[in-house]
Amino acid sequence: MSADCRSPTGTDPEAGFTLVEVMIALLIFGMIAAAGVAILSFSVRAQAATSARLDDVSAVNRTLALIAGDLGQAVDRPARDEGGQMLPAFTGTADGQLRFVRTGWANIDAAPRASAQKVAYRVEGGTLQRIAYPMIDGAAPLPPVALLNHVAGLGARYRLRGAWSDRWDGTQGAALPQAAELVIRRDNGTALRLVVLVGTGYAPPPVATSQPPPGGAADASRRF
């Protein structure tokens, strides 16, 4: 007489899963795996977008600080180009192309050079670039340094004695403007506006005259 191997529920304990049960299990596992991959992919894209945004914000801050530092240390120092032609101390156009001489050039390696440096700014191929020169007079520029990408255009205005001008070439009555306004237009439609003093508010010295002040010398002595 053979022993009955069936369980109390009437099923055979050695019987496996049916095909329908296996297919349902695989379907549930596939849905869970697909959801996990989607969440992981979203997290990776979000992290990449956040990192790119933070890098862009850092680049914007560095660019604005560098431009403000350069313009704030501009000096009245005419310079010669590579051909030996004398150029004004400060030149600027409405499209933001700038060229001037600044002081405060750090000399960490104690190289035999001056503490002043000729620099220029321009937009090339959608990138705002800073160009530095190893010497103020007659030297070829160093390779440009990319400061900010995704730049659609650059606008500039220059201020002297309360009046704004779209161009500066040193013929406006002073070697340097007192202030400059730069507008950096990005290709996503946003714009960055920077207003900074040039040479810490450079103003030309008053013109000396040999004419006595009104009231004669006695009157002048009383004033001072």
MDTraj code that builds the backbone (N, CA, C; nanometers):
import mdtraj as md
import numpy as np

residues = "MET SER ALA ASP CYS ARG SER PRO THR GLY THR ASP PRO GLU ALA GLY PHE THR LEU VAL GLU VAL MET ILE ALA LEU LEU ILE PHE GLY MET ILE ALA ALA ALA GLY VAL ALA ILE LEU SER PHE SER VAL ARG ALA GLN ALA ALA THR SER ALA ARG LEU ASP ASP VAL SER ALA VAL ASN ARG THR LEU ALA LEU ILE ALA GLY ASP LEU GLY GLN ALA VAL ASP ARG PRO ALA ARG ASP GLU GLY GLY GLN MET LEU PRO ALA PHE THR GLY THR ALA ASP GLY GLN LEU ARG PHE VAL ARG THR GLY TRP ALA ASN ILE ASP ALA ALA PRO ARG ALA SER ALA GLN LYS VAL ALA TYR ARG VAL GLU GLY GLY THR LEU GLN ARG ILE ALA TYR PRO MET ILE ASP GLY ALA ALA PRO LEU PRO PRO VAL ALA LEU LEU ASN HIS VAL ALA GLY LEU GLY ALA ARG TYR ARG LEU ARG GLY ALA TRP SER ASP ARG TRP ASP GLY THR GLN GLY ALA ALA LEU PRO GLN ALA ALA GLU LEU VAL ILE ARG ARG ASP ASN GLY THR ALA LEU ARG LEU VAL VAL LEU VAL GLY THR GLY TYR ALA PRO PRO PRO VAL ALA THR SER GLN PRO PRO PRO GLY GLY ALA ALA ASP ALA SER ARG ARG PHE".split()
xyz = np.array([
    [0.0859, -0.1191, 0.0000],
    [0.0000, 0.0000, 0.0000],
    [0.0896, 0.1242, 0.0000],
    [0.0730, 0.2116, -0.0997],
    [0.1589, 0.3307, -0.1128],
    [0.1097, 0.4425, -0.0222],
    [0.2089, 0.5190, 0.0300],
    [0.1729, 0.6308, 0.1180],
    [0.1221, 0.7488, 0.0367],
    [0.0274, 0.8174, 0.0920],
    [-0.0278, 0.9354, 0.0256],
    [0.0628, 1.0549, 0.0542],
    [0.1287, 1.1112, -0.0542],
    [0.2236, 1.2223, -0.0409],
    [0.1598, 1.3570, -0.0606],
    [0.0337, 1.3634, -0.0712],
    [-0.0311, 1.4921, -0.0933],
    [-0.0363, 1.5737, 0.0346],
    [-0.0316, 1.7058, 0.0200],
    [-0.0403, 1.7964, 0.1333],
    [-0.1834, 1.8065, 0.1799],
    [-0.2026, 1.8637, 0.2993],
    [-0.3414, 1.8782, 0.3478],
    [-0.4289, 1.9597, 0.2550],
    [-0.3708, 2.0412, 0.1708],
    [-0.4523, 2.1219, 0.0786],
    [-0.4890, 2.0448, -0.0458],
    [-0.4341, 1.9261, -0.0604],
    [-0.4680, 1.8448, -0.1759],
    [-0.3761, 1.8638, -0.2932],
    [-0.2640, 1.9440, -0.2793],
    [-0.1703, 1.9655, -0.3890],
    [-0.0464, 1.8823, -0.3679],
    [0.0202, 1.8530, -0.4743],
    [0.1418, 1.7735, -0.4691],
    [0.2583, 1.8632, -0.4284],
    [0.3297, 1.8379, -0.3156],
    [0.4380, 1.9254, -0.2717],
    [0.5548, 1.9277, -0.3680],
    [0.5703, 1.8302, -0.4542],
    [0.6802, 1.8279, -0.5501],
    [0.6449, 1.8985, -0.6809],
    [0.5248, 1.9458, -0.6939],
    [0.4836, 2.0147, -0.8169],
    [0.5423, 2.1552, -0.8195],
    [0.5883, 2.2072, -0.9410],
    [0.6461, 2.3402, -0.9552],
    [0.5409, 2.4431, -0.9922],
    [0.5962, 2.5643, -1.0345],
    [0.5059, 2.6701, -1.0792],
    [0.4516, 2.6385, -1.2170],
    [0.3356, 2.6839, -1.2411],
    [0.2788, 2.6684, -1.3741],
    [0.3349, 2.7755, -1.4669],
    [0.3178, 2.7573, -1.5962],
    [0.3667, 2.8545, -1.6937],
    [0.3028, 2.9907, -1.6751],
    [0.1789, 2.9943, -1.6412],
    [0.1104, 3.1222, -1.6198],
    [0.1698, 3.1957, -1.5011],
    [0.2001, 3.1226, -1.3934],
    [0.2592, 3.1843, -1.2763],
    [0.3984, 3.2403, -1.3065],
    [0.4769, 3.1626, -1.3844],
    [0.6103, 3.2098, -1.4213],
    [0.6013, 3.3356, -1.5066],
    [0.5100, 3.3372, -1.6025],
    [0.4948, 3.4541, -1.6882],
    [0.4512, 3.5767, -1.6082],
    [0.3623, 3.5581, -1.5119],
    [0.3187, 3.6700, -1.4290],
    [0.4342, 3.7228, -1.3452],
    [0.5152, 3.6303, -1.2897],
    [0.6309, 3.6721, -1.2097],
    [0.7315, 3.7487, -1.2939],
    [0.7568, 3.6990, -1.4158],
    [0.8492, 3.7699, -1.5050],
    [0.7957, 3.9078, -1.5433],
    [0.6659, 3.9182, -1.5635],
    [0.6063, 4.0459, -1.5971],
    [0.6228, 4.1451, -1.4828],
    [0.5974, 4.1013, -1.3598],
    [0.6127, 4.1900, -1.2439],
    [0.7586, 4.2311, -1.2285],
    [0.8516, 4.1341, -1.2440],
    [0.9936, 4.1667, -1.2321],
    [1.0369, 4.2658, -1.3401],
    [0.9863, 4.2474, -1.4624],
    [1.0203, 4.3388, -1.5710],
    [0.9688, 4.4791, -1.5455],
    [0.8490, 4.4903, -1.4911],
    [0.7941, 4.6226, -1.4605],
    [0.8762, 4.6918, -1.3523],
    [0.9155, 4.6156, -1.2478],
    [0.9967, 4.6741, -1.1409],
    [1.1330, 4.7175, -1.1943],
    [1.1952, 4.6329, -1.2802],
    [1.3251, 4.6664, -1.3369],
    [1.3152, 4.7891, -1.4269],
    [1.2090, 4.7970, -1.5084],
    [1.1914, 4.9125, -1.5962],
    [1.1719, 5.0401, -1.5147],
    [1.0952, 5.0308, -1.4080],
    [1.0757, 5.1482, -1.3226],
    [1.2077, 5.1905, -1.2578],
    [1.2877, 5.0936, -1.2159],
    [1.4172, 5.1269, -1.1559],
    [1.5110, 5.1922, -1.2552],
    [1.5146, 5.1404, -1.3787],
    [1.5991, 5.2009, -1.4812],
    [1.5536, 5.3427, -1.5135],
    [1.4219, 5.3647, -1.5211],
    [1.3696, 5.4979, -1.5506],
    [1.4061, 5.5963, -1.4396],
    [1.3934, 5.5528, -1.3138],
    [1.4283, 5.6412, -1.2022],
    [1.5773, 5.6718, -1.2033],
    [1.6610, 5.5700, -1.2295],
    [1.8052, 5.5915, -1.2343],
    [1.8438, 5.6852, -1.3487],
    [1.7807, 5.6656, -1.4660],
    [1.8096, 5.7523, -1.5795],
    [1.7677, 5.8955, -1.5518],
    [1.6529, 5.9145, -1.4887],
    [1.6083, 6.0495, -1.4540],
    [1.7045, 6.1147, -1.3549],
    [1.7514, 6.0362, -1.2572],
    [1.8451, 6.0907, -1.1587],
    [1.9761, 6.1325, -1.2241],
    [2.0243, 6.0510, -1.3195],
    [2.1490, 6.0839, -1.3888],
    [2.1325, 6.2106, -1.4714],
    [2.0200, 6.2222, -1.5446],
    [1.9960, 6.3422, -1.6252],
    [1.9807, 6.4651, -1.5369],
    [1.9099, 6.4504, -1.4249],
    [1.8925, 6.5643, -1.3339],
    [2.0259, 6.6074, -1.2743],
    [2.1105, 6.5106, -1.2396],
    [2.2407, 6.5451, -1.1843],
    [2.3279, 6.6134, -1.2888],
    [2.3234, 6.5643, -1.4138],
    [2.4019, 6.6263, -1.5200],
    [2.3539, 6.7689, -1.5481],
    [2.2212, 6.7885, -1.5506],
    [2.1679, 6.9230, -1.5741],
    [2.2038, 7.0167, -1.4592],
    [2.1948, 6.9669, -1.3365],
    [2.2309, 7.0501, -1.2211],
    [2.3781, 7.0870, -1.2237],
    [2.4635, 6.9894, -1.2564],
    [2.6074, 7.0164, -1.2633],
    [2.6395, 7.1174, -1.3727],
    [2.5745, 7.1026, -1.4888],
    [2.5981, 7.1979, -1.5975],
    [2.5518, 7.3378, -1.5588],
    [2.4382, 7.3464, -1.4898],
    [2.3880, 7.4769, -1.4470],
    [2.4809, 7.5406, -1.3454],
    [2.5293, 7.4627, -1.2495],
    [2.6214, 7.5165, -1.1498],
    [2.7526, 7.5607, -1.2143],
    [2.8007, 7.4836, -1.3117],
    [2.9226, 7.5233, -1.3827],
    [2.9018, 7.6540, -1.4578],
    [2.7843, 7.6711, -1.5174],
    [2.7565, 7.7943, -1.5905],
    [2.7469, 7.9131, -1.4955],
    [2.6819, 7.8928, -1.3798],
    [2.6730, 8.0013, -1.2822],
    [2.8121, 8.0398, -1.2330],
    [2.8977, 7.9406, -1.2094],
    [3.0347, 7.9707, -1.1668],
    [3.1105, 8.0455, -1.2755],
    [3.0910, 8.0041, -1.4020],
    [3.1581, 8.0735, -1.5122],
    [3.1095, 8.2177, -1.5241],
    [2.9809, 8.2406, -1.5042],
    [2.9269, 8.3771, -1.5086],
    [2.9887, 8.4624, -1.3983],
    [2.9946, 8.4085, -1.2768],
    [3.0517, 8.4842, -1.1655],
    [3.1992, 8.5154, -1.1887],
    [3.2737, 8.4169, -1.2393],
    [3.4158, 8.4408, -1.2662],
    [3.4338, 8.5457, -1.3754],
    [3.3494, 8.5381, -1.4780],
    [3.3611, 8.6322, -1.5898],
    [3.3318, 8.7748, -1.5447],
    [3.2225, 8.7930, -1.4724],
    [3.1868, 8.9276, -1.4267],
    [3.2922, 8.9833, -1.3317],
    [3.3450, 8.8981, -1.2433],
    [3.4483, 8.9452, -1.1504],
    [3.5759, 8.9825, -1.2249],
    [3.6113, 8.9056, -1.3274],
    [3.7331, 8.9347, -1.4025],
    [3.7186, 9.0637, -1.4825],
    [3.6030, 9.0824, -1.5467],
    [3.5815, 9.2052, -1.6239],
    [3.5820, 9.3270, -1.5315],
    [3.5125, 9.3151, -1.4190],
    [3.5088, 9.4272, -1.3245],
    [3.6479, 9.4580, -1.2706],
    [3.7273, 9.3537, -1.2426],
    [3.8623, 9.3763, -1.1938],
    [3.9516, 9.4415, -1.2974],
    [3.9407, 9.3965, -1.4220],
    [4.0223, 9.4562, -1.5281],
    [3.9858, 9.6027, -1.5511],
    [3.8565, 9.6293, -1.5658],
    [3.8145, 9.7672, -1.5920],
    [3.8427, 9.8576, -1.4727],
    [3.8277, 9.8056, -1.3522],
    [3.8530, 9.8864, -1.2347],
    [3.9986, 9.9265, -1.2183],
    [4.0906, 9.8522, -1.2828],
    [4.2330, 9.8831, -1.2727],
    [4.2898, 9.9374, -1.4037],
    [4.2017, 9.9821, -1.4941],
    [4.2486, 10.0418, -1.6193],
    [4.3234, 10.1711, -1.5915],
    [4.4248, 10.1970, -1.6714],
    [4.5076, 10.3162, -1.6534],
    [4.5246, 10.3877, -1.7871],
    [4.5602, 10.5148, -1.7759],
    [4.5863, 10.5964, -1.8947],
    [4.7268, 10.5647, -1.9458],
    [4.7363, 10.4590, -2.0237],
    [4.8652, 10.4159, -2.0770],
    [4.8460, 10.3757, -2.2230],
    [4.8716, 10.4664, -2.3186],
    [4.8649, 10.4288, -2.4594],
    [4.9628, 10.3151, -2.4900],
    [4.9290, 10.2334, -2.5876],
    [5.0110, 10.1180, -2.6213],
    [5.0280, 10.1083, -2.7719],
    [5.1354, 10.0437, -2.8115],
    [5.1624, 10.0218, -2.9538],
    [5.1190, 9.8805, -2.9937],
    [5.0659, 9.8683, -3.1171],
    [5.0287, 9.7375, -3.1675],
    [5.1506, 9.6660, -3.2233],
    [5.1285, 9.5535, -3.2880],
    [5.2397, 9.4745, -3.3394],
    [5.3167, 9.5474, -3.4486],
    [5.2509, 9.6372, -3.5187],
    [5.3186, 9.7130, -3.6232],
    [5.3852, 9.8394, -3.5737],
    [5.3757, 9.8665, -3.4449],
    [5.4375, 9.9853, -3.3889],
    [5.3492, 10.1076, -3.3872],
    [5.2249, 10.0967, -3.4300],
    [5.1349, 10.2113, -3.4317],
    [5.0817, 10.2386, -3.2917],
    [5.0831, 10.3648, -3.2521],
    [5.0354, 10.4036, -3.1197],
    [4.8828, 10.4020, -3.1172],
    [4.8270, 10.3384, -3.0161],
    [4.6832, 10.3270, -2.9996],
    [4.6404, 10.3987, -2.8728],
    [4.5140, 10.4409, -2.8646],
    [4.4666, 10.5074, -2.7425],
    [4.4760, 10.4153, -2.6209],
    [4.4699, 10.4768, -2.5040],
    [4.4784, 10.3979, -2.3813],
    [4.3590, 10.3053, -2.3639],
    [4.2443, 10.3442, -2.4173],
    [4.1224, 10.2654, -2.4013],
    [4.0431, 10.2753, -2.5301],
    [4.0071, 10.1618, -2.5872],
    [3.9197, 10.1593, -2.7042],
    [3.8066, 10.0604, -2.6782],
    [3.6881, 10.0983, -2.7199],
    [3.5719, 10.0121, -2.7029],
    [3.4678, 10.0416, -2.8084],
    [3.3995, 9.9377, -2.8528],
    [3.2967, 9.9511, -2.9552],
    [3.1611, 9.9127, -2.8970],
    [3.0571, 9.9368, -2.9751],
    [2.9228, 9.9066, -2.9290],
    [2.8985, 9.7573, -2.9146],
    [2.9740, 9.6744, -2.9896],
    [2.9571, 9.5298, -2.9795],
    [3.0457, 9.4681, -2.8713],
    [3.1004, 9.5523, -2.7844],
    [3.1711, 9.5011, -2.6683],
    [3.3153, 9.4618, -2.6891],
    [3.3758, 9.4965, -2.8001],
    [3.5177, 9.4683, -2.8186],
    [3.5992, 9.5753, -2.7453],
    [3.6723, 9.5335, -2.6445],
    [3.7460, 9.6249, -2.5590],
    [3.8954, 9.5978, -2.5703],
    [3.9743, 9.7030, -2.5521],
    [4.1199, 9.6888, -2.5424],
    [4.1708, 9.8036, -2.4576],
    [4.2475, 9.7696, -2.3539],
    [4.3002, 9.8708, -2.2628],
    [4.4155, 9.8098, -2.1846],
    [4.4811, 9.8941, -2.1056],
    [4.5924, 9.8517, -2.0215],
    [4.5472, 9.8602, -1.8760],
    [4.5760, 9.7564, -1.8014],
    [4.5399, 9.7514, -1.6604],
    [4.6650, 9.7303, -1.5752],
    [4.6559, 9.7766, -1.4504],
    [4.7645, 9.7541, -1.3554],
    [4.7289, 9.6365, -1.2653],
    [4.8173, 9.6092, -1.1697],
    [4.7890, 9.5035, -1.0739],
    [4.8064, 9.3635, -1.1279],
    [4.8865, 9.3465, -1.2332],
    [4.9104, 9.2136, -1.2892],
    [5.0010, 9.1370, -1.1934],
    [4.9487, 9.0312, -1.1331],
    [5.0242, 8.9555, -1.0337],
    [5.1458, 8.8894, -1.0973],
    [5.2558, 8.8909, -1.0249],
    [5.3824, 8.8343, -1.0733],
    [5.4306, 8.7309, -0.9723],
    [5.3656, 8.6151, -0.9759],
    [5.3950, 8.5106, -0.8768],
    [5.5361, 8.4558, -0.8951],
    [5.5808, 8.4392, -1.0190],
    [5.7116, 8.3802, -1.0463],
    [5.8247, 8.4824, -1.0496],
    [5.7956, 8.6071, -1.0139],
    [5.8973, 8.7129, -1.0144],
    [5.9653, 8.7238, -1.1508],
    [5.8847, 8.7195, -1.2569],
    [5.9385, 8.7318, -1.3922],
    [5.9793, 8.8764, -1.4188],
    [6.0777, 8.8971, -1.5070],
    [6.1218, 9.0343, -1.5381],
    [6.0219, 9.1041, -1.6302],
    [5.9169, 9.1558, -1.5747],
    [5.8136, 9.2234, -1.6522],
    [5.7473, 9.3293, -1.5661],
    [5.6662, 9.4122, -1.6318],
    [5.5950, 9.5183, -1.5612],
    [5.4717, 9.4622, -1.4909],
    [5.4160, 9.5421, -1.4005],
    [5.2933, 9.5026, -1.3311],
    [5.1687, 9.5449, -1.4070],
    [5.1868, 9.6066, -1.5236],
    [5.0742, 9.6452, -1.6097],
    [5.0626, 9.5461, -1.7239],
    [4.9416, 9.5281, -1.7734],
    [4.9158, 9.4297, -1.8790],
    [4.8100, 9.4829, -1.9745],
    [4.8336, 9.4625, -2.1019],
    [4.7336, 9.4976, -2.2025],
    [4.6398, 9.3788, -2.2223],
    [4.5092, 9.4046, -2.2167],
    [4.4086, 9.2999, -2.2304],
    [4.3034, 9.3435, -2.3312],
    [4.2312, 9.2469, -2.3824],
    [4.1231, 9.2730, -2.4774],
    [4.0125, 9.1706, -2.4551],
    [3.8915, 9.2099, -2.4907],
    [3.7755, 9.1216, -2.4809],
    [3.7052, 9.1190, -2.6165],
    [3.6517, 9.0008, -2.6510],
    [3.5757, 8.9869, -2.7747],
    [3.4882, 8.8629, -2.7655],
    [3.3908, 8.8530, -2.8564],
    [3.3061, 8.7354, -2.8695],
    [3.3415, 8.6675, -3.0008],
    [3.3796, 8.5418, -2.9928],
    [3.4206, 8.4661, -3.1104],
    [3.3552, 8.3283, -3.1055],
    [3.2722, 8.2978, -3.2085],
    [3.2093, 8.1666, -3.2149],
    [3.1187, 8.1357, -3.0971],
    [3.0470, 8.2363, -3.0470],
    [2.9567, 8.2141, -2.9347],
    [3.0252, 8.2046, -2.8003],
    [3.1528, 8.2430, -2.7923],
    [3.2293, 8.2356, -2.6680],
    [3.2904, 8.3709, -2.6377],
    [3.2719, 8.4182, -2.5162],
    [3.3357, 8.5404, -2.4710],
    [3.4801, 8.5084, -2.4339],
    [3.5741, 8.5795, -2.4965],
    [3.7161, 8.5506, -2.4790],
    [3.7886, 8.6708, -2.4193],
    [3.8900, 8.6404, -2.3413],
    [3.9815, 8.7417, -2.2892],
    [4.1184, 8.7169, -2.3508],
    [4.1762, 8.8218, -2.4061],
    [4.3059, 8.8117, -2.4719],
    [4.4051, 8.8963, -2.3945],
    [4.5148, 8.8370, -2.3548],
    [4.6192, 8.9074, -2.2814],
    [4.7444, 8.9157, -2.3675],
    [4.8245, 9.0158, -2.3387],
    [4.9485, 9.0384, -2.4117],
    [5.0669, 9.0249, -2.3154],
    [5.1733, 8.9574, -2.3583],
    [5.2886, 8.9421, -2.2689],
    [5.3602, 9.0729, -2.2424],
    [5.3539, 9.1669, -2.3362],
    [5.4123, 9.2992, -2.3203],
    [5.3130, 9.4026, -2.3703],
    [5.3255, 9.5235, -2.3196],
    [5.2288, 9.6271, -2.3552],
    [5.2494, 9.6763, -2.4977],
    [5.3722, 9.6935, -2.5397],
    [5.4018, 9.7535, -2.6699],
    [5.4614, 9.6503, -2.7654],
    [5.3990, 9.6394, -2.8839],
    [5.4579, 9.5651, -2.9938],
    [5.4524, 9.4145, -2.9857],
    [5.3930, 9.3571, -2.8837],
    [5.3924, 9.2117, -2.8679],
    [5.2663, 9.1515, -2.9283],
    [5.2808, 9.0291, -2.9805],
    [5.1656, 8.9546, -3.0302],
    [5.0847, 8.9030, -2.9119],
    [4.9545, 8.8882, -2.9285],
    [4.8725, 8.8431, -2.8146],
    [4.8973, 8.6968, -2.7817],
    [4.8726, 8.6627, -2.6579],
    [4.8747, 8.5232, -2.6148],
    [4.7468, 8.4535, -2.6646],
    [4.7430, 8.3197, -2.6611],
    [4.6195, 8.2504, -2.7018],
    [4.5004, 8.2973, -2.6191],
    [4.3851, 8.3192, -2.6820],
    [4.2677, 8.3674, -2.6068],
    [4.2207, 8.2648, -2.5055],
    [4.1653, 8.3153, -2.3973],
    [4.1109, 8.2313, -2.2905],
    [3.9590, 8.2394, -2.2962],
    [3.8930, 8.1249, -2.3070],
    [3.7469, 8.1206, -2.3110],
    [3.6913, 8.1439, -2.1709],
    [3.6050, 8.2439, -2.1572],
    [3.5463, 8.2774, -2.0280],
    [3.4044, 8.2249, -2.0136],
    [3.3223, 8.2417, -2.1168],
    [3.1805, 8.2088, -2.1061],
    [3.1304, 8.1612, -2.2409],
    [3.0626, 8.0450, -2.2408],
    [3.0059, 7.9902, -2.3634],
    [2.8590, 8.0306, -2.3773],
    [2.8025, 7.9955, -2.4916],
    [2.6615, 8.0232, -2.5216],
    [2.6320, 8.1723, -2.5148],
    [2.7204, 8.2519, -2.5725],
    [2.7025, 8.3972, -2.5780],
    [2.6556, 8.4355, -2.7180],
    [2.5373, 8.4944, -2.7259],
    [2.4831, 8.5346, -2.8558],
    [2.5361, 8.6693, -2.9011],
    [2.5745, 8.7542, -2.8064],
    [2.6253, 8.8856, -2.8427],
    [2.6659, 8.9627, -2.7195],
    [2.7355, 9.0727, -2.7439],
    [2.7856, 9.1563, -2.6358],
    [2.7642, 9.3018, -2.6737],
    [2.7044, 9.3770, -2.5862],
    [2.6826, 9.5196, -2.6078],
    [2.7547, 9.6011, -2.5025],
    [2.7887, 9.7245, -2.5368],
    [2.8644, 9.8079, -2.4430],
    [2.8313, 9.9548, -2.4628],
    [2.8356, 10.0300, -2.3533],
    [2.8259, 10.1760, -2.3545],
    [2.9306, 10.2311, -2.2587],
    [2.9693, 10.3568, -2.2825],
    [3.0769, 10.4179, -2.2049],
    [3.0296, 10.5557, -2.1580],
    [3.0558, 10.5865, -2.0331],
    [3.0009, 10.7070, -1.9705],
    [3.1123, 10.8039, -1.9321],
    [3.0889, 10.9300, -1.9613],
    [3.1795, 11.0370, -1.9204],
    [3.0972, 11.1622, -1.8940],
    [3.1095, 11.2145, -1.7731],
    [3.0415, 11.3379, -1.7308],
    [2.8901, 11.3311, -1.7564],
    [2.8316, 11.2205, -1.7226],
    [2.6873, 11.2057, -1.7317],
    [2.6335, 11.1665, -1.8674],
    [2.7173, 11.1552, -1.9686],
    [2.6721, 11.1213, -2.1039],
    [2.7235, 10.9832, -2.1416],
    [2.6374, 10.9065, -2.2090],
    [2.6727, 10.7721, -2.2531],
    [2.7080, 10.7750, -2.4017],
    [2.8053, 10.6923, -2.4395],
    [2.8461, 10.6811, -2.5790],
    [2.8583, 10.5338, -2.6156],
    [2.8248, 10.5021, -2.7411],
    [2.8343, 10.3637, -2.7879],
    [2.9750, 10.3261, -2.8334],
    [3.0632, 10.4223, -2.8355],
    [3.1985, 10.3954, -2.8831],
    [3.2977, 10.4812, -2.8053],
    [3.4179, 10.4268, -2.7859],
    [3.5215, 10.5025, -2.7157],
    [3.6539, 10.4840, -2.7877],
    [3.7141, 10.5963, -2.8241],
    [3.8441, 10.5905, -2.8913],
    [3.9399, 10.6969, -2.8389],
    [3.9081, 10.7562, -2.7253],
    [3.9960, 10.8554, -2.6650],
    [3.9760, 10.9961, -2.7144],
    [3.8804, 11.0173, -2.8038],
    [3.8557, 11.1515, -2.8566],
    [3.7364, 11.2190, -2.7881],
    [3.6869, 11.1599, -2.6824],
    [3.5689, 11.2139, -2.6150],
    [3.6040, 11.3155, -2.5074],
    [3.7284, 11.3557, -2.4993],
    [3.7686, 11.4538, -2.3998],
    [3.8425, 11.3953, -2.2823],
    [3.8648, 11.2653, -2.2819],
    [3.9387, 11.1985, -2.1749],
    [3.9978, 11.0707, -2.2308],
    [4.1045, 11.0247, -2.1660],
    [4.1676, 10.9009, -2.2123],
    [4.0836, 10.7790, -2.1789],
    [4.0160, 10.7832, -2.0644],
    [3.9349, 10.6708, -2.0193],
    [3.7936, 10.7177, -1.9895],
    [3.6946, 10.6339, -2.0110],
    [3.5603, 10.6681, -1.9623],
    [3.5562, 10.6543, -1.8105],
    [3.4582, 10.7163, -1.7502],
    [3.4431, 10.7049, -1.6053],
    [3.3738, 10.5751, -1.5661],
    [3.2913, 10.5221, -1.6542],
    [3.2200, 10.3974, -1.6264],
    [3.1897, 10.3283, -1.7585],
    [3.1646, 10.2000, -1.7501],
    [3.1290, 10.1214, -1.8687],
    [3.0133, 10.0289, -1.8328],
    [2.9246, 10.0109, -1.9273],
    [2.8122, 9.9193, -1.9121],
    [2.8249, 9.8090, -2.0167],
    [2.8253, 9.6852, -1.9718],
    [2.8342, 9.5703, -2.0609],
    [2.7083, 9.4865, -2.0456],
    [2.6527, 9.4438, -2.1576],
    [2.5347, 9.3571, -2.1584],
    [2.5730, 9.2306, -2.2357],
    [2.5759, 9.1185, -2.1648],
    [2.6096, 8.9888, -2.2250],
    [2.4796, 8.9167, -2.2553],
    [2.4513, 8.8944, -2.3810],
    [2.3292, 8.8260, -2.4227],
    [2.3596, 8.6786, -2.4462],
    [2.2842, 8.5921, -2.3784],
    [2.3051, 8.4487, -2.3925],
    [2.2128, 8.3937, -2.5005],
    [2.2474, 8.2765, -2.5537],
    [2.1656, 8.2192, -2.6603],
    [2.0344, 8.1593, -2.6096],
    [2.0127, 8.1543, -2.4780],
    [1.8844, 8.1091, -2.4241],
    [1.7874, 8.2237, -2.3996],
    [1.8243, 8.3458, -2.4427],
    [1.7369, 8.4610, -2.4293],
    [1.7623, 8.5458, -2.3068],
    [1.8449, 8.5003, -2.2134],
    [1.8747, 8.5794, -2.0950],
    [1.9858, 8.6797, -2.1252],
    [1.9993, 8.7783, -2.0372],
    [2.1012, 8.8819, -2.0543],
    [2.1596, 8.9165, -1.9178],
    [2.2884, 8.9435, -1.9171],
    [2.3597, 8.9836, -1.7960],
    [2.4083, 9.1269, -1.8157],
    [2.3785, 9.2125, -1.7191],
    [2.4162, 9.3544, -1.7280],
    [2.5161, 9.3858, -1.6183],
    [2.6272, 9.4462, -1.6582],
    [2.7328, 9.4825, -1.5650],
    [2.7690, 9.6282, -1.5856],
    [2.7598, 9.7079, -1.4797],
    [2.8008, 9.8480, -1.4816],
    [2.9145, 9.8624, -1.3818],
    [3.0295, 9.9091, -1.4276],
    [3.1475, 9.9135, -1.3428],
    [3.2244, 10.0424, -1.3693],
    [3.2868, 10.0942, -1.2649],
    [3.3734, 10.2102, -1.2803],
    [3.5002, 10.1696, -1.3546],
    [3.5472, 10.2577, -1.4396],
    [3.6702, 10.2339, -1.5146],
    [3.7826, 10.3075, -1.4446],
    [3.8860, 10.2340, -1.4046],
    [3.9959, 10.2974, -1.3333],
    [3.9516, 10.3629, -1.2055],
    [3.8593, 10.2976, -1.1333],
    [3.7995, 10.3505, -1.0090],
    [3.7464, 10.4916, -1.0278],
    [3.6741, 10.5107, -1.1399],
    [3.6110, 10.6402, -1.1645],
    [3.7074, 10.7428, -1.2164],
    [3.7910, 10.7004, -1.3103],
    [3.8932, 10.7914, -1.3645],
    [3.8298, 10.9190, -1.4183],
    [3.8907, 11.0299, -1.3874],
    [3.8498, 11.1596, -1.4434],
    [3.9761, 11.2376, -1.4751],
    [3.9825, 11.3039, -1.5907],
    [4.1029, 11.3790, -1.6259],
    [4.1244, 11.4953, -1.5304],
    [4.2479, 11.5322, -1.5039],
    [4.2738, 11.6464, -1.4147],
    [4.2242, 11.7753, -1.4780],
    [4.1893, 11.8740, -1.3960],
    [4.1431, 12.0025, -1.4511],
    [4.2536, 12.0719, -1.5287],
    [4.2134, 12.1419, -1.6316],
    [4.3098, 12.2123, -1.7163],
    [4.3566, 12.3388, -1.6445],
    [4.4887, 12.3529, -1.6311],
    [4.5438, 12.4701, -1.5629],
    [4.5380, 12.5907, -1.6551],
    [4.5040, 12.7037, -1.5995],
    [4.4982, 12.8290, -1.6754],
    [4.5845, 12.9337, -1.6054],
    [4.6358, 13.0249, -1.6846],
    [4.7206, 13.1321, -1.6308],
    [4.6424, 13.2573, -1.5979],
    [4.5117, 13.2559, -1.6230],
    [4.4312, 13.3742, -1.5959],
    [4.4019, 13.3841, -1.4473],
    [4.4102, 13.5020, -1.3889],
    [4.3785, 13.5161, -1.2462],
    [4.2304, 13.4971, -1.2217],
    [4.1936, 13.4491, -1.1055],
    [4.0518, 13.4296, -1.0764],
    [3.9800, 13.5626, -1.0645],
    [3.8489, 13.5622, -1.0752],
    [3.7725, 13.6872, -1.0615],
    [3.7977, 13.7514, -0.9258],
    [3.8179, 13.8829, -0.9275],
    [3.8427, 13.9543, -0.8041],
    [3.9884, 13.9826, -0.7788],
    [4.0780, 13.9314, -0.8664],
    [4.2192, 13.9609, -0.8505],
    [4.2872, 13.8696, -0.7534],
    [4.4209, 13.8947, -0.7351],
    [4.5004, 13.8066, -0.6495],
    [4.4568, 13.8175, -0.5041],
    [4.4209, 13.9370, -0.4603],
    [4.3790, 13.9526, -0.3208],
    [4.2551, 13.8715, -0.2902],
    [4.1612, 13.8761, -0.3854],
    [4.0393, 13.7992, -0.3675],
    [4.0692, 13.6511, -0.3632],
    [4.1637, 13.6056, -0.4492],
    [4.2001, 13.4632, -0.4527],
    [4.2625, 13.4198, -0.3217],
    [4.3451, 13.5064, -0.2613],
    [4.4082, 13.4703, -0.1345],
    [4.3048, 13.4565, -0.0223],
    [4.2001, 13.5386, -0.0289],
    [4.0971, 13.5268, 0.0731],
    [4.0194, 13.3962, 0.0600],
    [4.0037, 13.3467, -0.0665],
    [3.9289, 13.2244, -0.0877],
    [4.0029, 13.1034, -0.0318],
    [4.1336, 13.1050, -0.0411],
    [4.2100, 12.9915, 0.0043],
    [4.2654, 13.0153, 0.1447],
])
top = md.Topology()
chain = top.add_chain()
for i, resn in enumerate(residues, 1):
    res = top.add_residue(resn, chain, resSeq=i)
    for name in ("N", "CA", "C"):
        top.add_atom(name, md.element.get_by_symbol(name[0]), res)
traj = md.Trajectory(xyz[None], top)
